[in-house]
Amino acid sequence: MTNELIEVLRAAVGATHCLTGEAIEDRFLHDWMVKTPQGRPLAVVRPADTAQVSAVLRACHAARVPVVPQGGRTGLAGGAVPVPDCVVLCLERLEAIEEIDPAAATMTVGAGTPLETIQHAAQGAGFLFPLDLGARGSCRIGGNLSTNAGGNRVLRYGMARDLVLGLEAVLMDGTVLTGMNKMLKNNTGYDLKQLFIGSEGTLGVITRVVLRLFPQPRSRCTALCALEDYDAVVRLLNHARSGLGPSLSAFELMWPDFYQLVTSKLPALPTPMPHGHGAYVLLESMGTDQQADQARFEAVLGEALMSDIVQNAIIAQSEAHMASLWSIRDASGELQRIFWPHAGYDVSIPTGELGAFIQACTRAVKKRWPEAQTVFFGHVGDSNIHIGVKVDQDPFPEPDIDRIVYGLVRDWGGSVSAEHGIGVLKRPYLGFSRSQAELVTMRALKTALDPLGLLNPGKVLPEPET
């Protein structure tokens, strides 16, 4: 049966794009976060279009062989890691900018198109595609949508699901659902595309998508602010929302532990503000008139300084200066090098309660491991905070840290995954943020669309309680 399936797959995608045995490269066996292979696949197939994806899924469905979809493998929850004896469905050849429609302000692309390619194509046409994250050069839009990616501009433009008008997906039995809608208003029954956005390839495989585009900003204003404490952070957020309105595009908070760590351990980084403040906020607005927007931006910050919301502020004076300030926040990508071993968390807590939550989290971790080090940073305006906990202990007690952090998230009514997905790493804790009734409904959807449970098995949904 295995040999017959391989022959069918070769016929579907071409022999050179059906890899087996030693031809399967190591890159297909893990993702960015889960480095240890969980199992070796029977084959890796690289289809070129939706018809080939459909043929692959139909063949695997008939043979009762599981399929694990992959994009750029930059996920942080293990959602693309193969299971033993599966077929890996690599979508990297589905790379295409099919159309840019200026009147509809849309872009139609293949699921394998890198995010950065989409950003550049939008810019070249005079538009902005606002989804942005550190892996922009290697992540692919199908994976971004499958995990409902967030990033730095959610405060203004929303999550990935807010940037999609139409979508094409293939079910496990090979059925193609084509809903390539380009209209902002379309209330024709169930919004099927939302089933596949954020479901991490467990309900269907996204192959093509219609994305929303926005006017290219003509101005950008950036400042780094130092504040006394989290209460001042919330006051600044409300002040910026009121003063800058919809032009407010980023509100990135760095707790002093993060700011001190990266500016001390990474010599190439600037230290524009001295250590010792209670919080550091990177504030940014985007608009249409640089001179007028800069004046308004400076006035809003001036009011914050005069009312003692902000202790100090540095306003970027050039593109290079902006990049320099952003490099401090973007240094979170270096934590695996300068803050290791550590357990990382991507959680959401209601914005007003985040300060108290961080204090509770720090106390709980220090009570268990007095020598532990922590870092906190995040987007805050959209309730998202990232946590790093470093404990010099062998073996590294990550399961114990998980239980403490996710237990607190549950107690505070938060989300165990803000923007990175569930995958395999957070699967045991999904019930901390979703009710039993919700989990039952999710399983009903999975059963309806993939009754044999062959599509990305072992991801997202925890095993049902016996």
N, C-alpha and C positions, 0 to 999 in steps of 0.2 A: 504493500500500500504506500509506503514511504517513497519508493522509487517511482511509482506511478504518479504520485503527487508532484515530485520534483520535475518530472517530464512535462506535466501540465503547466507548472509554473514557468519553466523555460520557454514553453511555447507561447505563454501569455506575455512575457516581458522581454524575451530574447535571452539566449544562453549566457551572454556576457553580463547580464544584469540579474542573474540568479546565482548567488554565491553559496557554495556549500563547503563543508570540511575545512581544510586549511586556508581556503580562499576567504573565509569570513574574518575580516579584520577585527582587531581588539576594540576599535572605536564603537562597534555595534553592540558590545557586550555590557556597557555601563553608561551612566550619564554623568553629569557634572558632580553630583553629590554622592551617588552610590557607586563606589569604585570597584567593589568586589562583585564579580559576575555571579548572578543567581542561578544561571543555567545556560547551557549552550544551545543555540537554535538549530533546527534542521536546515534552515536556509535563510538567507537575507535576499529579499527581492526589491528591485528598484524600478517601479513602474514609471511610465512617462506621461500618462494621462489618466483621466477618470475611467475610461473603458478598461484599461489594464488593471487599475485598482479593483474594479468590480470583478474582473475575471479571477484575480488572485483570491479575493475574499470568497467568491462562489466556490472555487476549487477547495479551499481550506475548510469551508463549511461542509461540503460534501464528504470530505475526508475526516471530519471531526478533529481538526488540528487547530490549536489556538494561534491567534495572530496578535502581535504586539506592534503598534504603529510607532514610528520614530520620525522626528524632524531634525532639529539641530542638536538634540541631546544636551541642552543647557539647563534642563529642569533641575529643581532643588528638592524634589520629593521622591525621586525614583520612579516616576510614572512611565518612563520609557525603557525600563530595564527588562530584558527578555526573561521569560520563564523557560524551564527545560523543554526541549523538543517542540518549540514553537516555530512559527515563521515570522521573521521580523519584516515589517512592511516599511521600508525607508522611503520617504516622500521627497527626498532632496532633488529629484529630477522634475518634480512638478513646479518648476521655477519659471514664472512668466508674468510680465506686466501685460495683461491682455488689452486693457483699455483704460484711458482716463477720459471721463466725461465732464467737461467744464460746466455744462449747464446743470447737470445733476449733482455736481461736486462729489463724484465717486471715482473709485479706482477698482477695477476688476483684476484679481491676481490669482495665481496658482498657490496652493497651500505650501509648496516648498520654497517660496520666495523669501529670501532673508529680509528681516525687518529693515535693516539699513538700506537695502536696495529700494524698498518701498518709500522710505523717507526721502531718499535722493530723487526718485522719480516724481514724487509729489512736489518737492521743492523746484525741480526743473520745470514743472508745469505751473508754477506760481501758487502752489497750495502747501498746506501743512498736514502731514499725518502725525497726530500728536502722541501716539503710543511710543514710549521711549524707556529703555532699560539698559543696563550695563552690557548685556550680551547682544546688543543690537547687530553686531557684525556677523554673528554666527547663529543666533536663534532664527527660527523660521515662523512665518505668520500662522501656519497651521497649528504649531505648538503653542504659540502665543494665545490663540483663540481656545485651544483645547484646555488650557490652564487658566483662561480668563485673566491674562497678565495685567498687572497694574502699572507700576513705575512712578515717575516723578511728577506727572502732570494730571493725575487722577482728580485732584482738587478742582481743576477747571474743566477737563474734557471727559472724565469718567473712566471706568475700567474698559478692558478690551471689548466686552459685550456691548458697550454703548457706542462703539465705533463701527458696527457691522449693520448693513442693511439687508444683504442677501447672502445666501450660503448654499453650497452644494456638498452633500455628504453621501457616503456609501454605507449601507448596513452590512452586517456580517454575512447575510445570504447573497450579497451582490446587488441588492436593490439600490438604485440610484435615486436619491431625493434631490431634485433640482429646484431651488427656490432663489434664483439669482435676481432678487428684487432690487431696484434702484430708487425706490420711492420712499420718502420719509414717512408718509402716511399710508398705511396698508393694514387695515383691520379685517382681513379675510380669514377668520378662524384662528386656530392655534398657531402660535409663533414657533414653528418647529425648529428654527435655527437655534433658539435658546436651549434646546435639549442638548445640542452638541457642544455649545460654548461652555467651557468649564467642566465638561464631563470626562476629560482626560483620555479620550479615545476608547471609552468603555461602552458607548452606545452606538457609535458610528465613526467613520473616518472622514474628516473634512478634506475636500479636494480642491475647491475653488471658493472664492469669497468676494463679495462686493463691500468695499470699505468706504466709510465717510471721510471726506476731505474738508479742510477748513481753510479760511484765508491765511496766507502767509503773514505772520506778524511783521510789522515794519519797525517795531521798537522792542527793546528788551532792557529791563532795569533789574539790577541784582544788588543785594546788600547782605552783609553778614552782621547780625545783631547779637550783642551780649546782654543777658537778662539775669535777674536775681534768682528766680525760681520758676516752678511750673505754673503757678498762678499767674505770673507775669506773661508766660508764654500764651496762655489762653486769652489774656487781655489783649496781647498783640495780635493774635489770630482774629479776634473779633474786630479790633481796630482796623486791621488790614482789609478784612472783608468789607467793612463799611466804607473805608476810604478809597479802596482800589476797585471795588465791585468785581465784575466778571473778568477784569484784566489780571487778577491775582492768579498766577499759574503754578506757583510752587511755594510750599511752606515746610521746609525740612528742618527737623529738630535734632540736635546732637547734644546728648547729656555730657557733662564734663568728663566722665570716664572715657568716653569714645574720643572726644576732642583731644584730650591730653595724650591718649595712647597713640593715635595716628600722627599727630604733629611731633611727638617725641621719637617715635620709632621709624618714621619715614623721613629721612633728611631732605628729600627733594620737595617735601610739602612746605608751604609757607605756614607761619604762625601769626596771622594778622591780628589776633586778639590774645592777650595774655591768659594763661591758665588761671583758674580760681573763680571764674564766674559760675553761676548755678545752671546756666543753660546757654546754648548757642543756636541761633536760628538763621538759616539761609532763606532769604525772602526774595521772590522774583515775580515780576509782572510782565505781561506781553501786551502790546497795543498797536496803534496805527500811526502814531506821530511821536517820534523820538523826543523832540524838544518839549512838547506839551506833557507827554507821559513822564518824562524824567522830572519835570518840575512838580508834577502831582506826586510822584513817588517820593521825592525828597521832602515835600510838604507833609506827607503822611508820616514819614519817619521822624521829621522834626517835631510833629505833635506828640509822637510816642516818646521822644526824648524829653520834651518839656513836661509831660505828665508823669514822668518817671516809670513808664512801662518798660522802656529800654534804657540800659545803663550806658551803652556805647554802640555805635554803628559805623560800619565801613561800607561806603557805596562804591561799586565798581565804576571805573572811569573809562574802561575800554573792553573790547572783546577778550583780550588777553587777561585782563584783570578779572573778568567774570569767570573765565576758565580756571584761573588760579583759585578763586574762592570755591568753585564747584569741586575742584580736585580734592578738597578736604572731605566733603561729604562722600564723594565717589571712592574714597580710600577704603570703604567697607569691603571692596573687592580684594583687599590685601590682608584681611583678617586671618585667612588660612596660613599666611606666611608669618605674621607678626604676633598672632594671638592663638597659639596652638599648643595642645589640643583644646578645642572648645566645642560646645554644643550650641547650635544656632537655632533661633526661633523667629517665625514670621507670624505675628498674631495681631488681632484687633481688639481694642477695648474702647468703649465710648469715650470720646475725646476729653470730656470734662473729668473723667475718673482716671485718666492715664497716669497722672502724677502720683496719686495714692497707690495705684497698682504697682508702679515701679518700686516704690518704697517697700511694699509688701513682698514683692518678688525678691528684692535684695535681702531683706531680713530672712526670708525662708531659706534662701540659698546659703547665706552666711551662717545660719544656725546649724545647718547640716555640715557645711565645709567652711570653717572660719577663714581658711586661707584662700578661698575662691575669689576670682576676679570676674567682674561683669562689665559689659558695655551695652549701652542702649542708644539707639538712633532710629529715626523713621520719619514718616510723612506727616503724622499727627493731625493735619487738617482733614484727612480721610480716615482717622482713627487707627492707622497702621503703625505698629512699632516693631522694630527688630531687636532681638536680644541675643547676646553672646555670653556664655558662662564657661569660664576656664577653670578647670580643676586639675592640678598636677598629681594625678593618681593613676596607678597602673594595676588592673585594667581601668580604662576611663569609664566613669560611672554614668554614661549617657542615659541609660534607661531610668535611673533614679532621678536625674535632673529633669528628664521628660515628665515624669510623674508629678514633680513639684510644680514646674512651670505650667503644664497643661491643666493640672488640678486647680491652680489659681485662676487660669483663664476661664475654666468652667464655673468656678465660684463667683467670678465677676461678670458672668453673662457675656463673655467675649467669643471670638472666633479663633480656633486653633490654626487656621490658615487664612491669612489676609489676602495674599496675592501669589503664593507659590504652588498652590494645589495640595492635594492629599497624597497621591501616589501610593507608595508602600510605607513610607516613613511615618506618616500621620494617620494611617488607616486605623490603628487601634484606638485613636482618640477622637474619631469623627463624632462619636456619640456624646462627647463632652460639649459639642456645640449644636448638635441637631437632635431633635426629640425622637423617641422610638417610633412615633407615627410617621415622622418624616423619613426615617430610615426604611420603614416598611414600604412607603410610597416609592422611594428611590429604587428599591429592589423590584417592585412591580414594573417600573419603567424598564429596568435592565432585562427582566424576564420577557417583557413584551417585544423589545427590539432585538434581543440576543438570547433567545430561550435556551440555547445550549451553553451559554456562558463562555464563549470562545474568544471574545474580543477583549484584549488587554486584561486577562484574568488576574485576580489577586491585587487589583488596584482599586483605590477609592473606598469601596464599600467594605466594611468589616464583616466578618462571618456572622450570620444571624445567631442570636442567643438560643441555646437549646433549652 
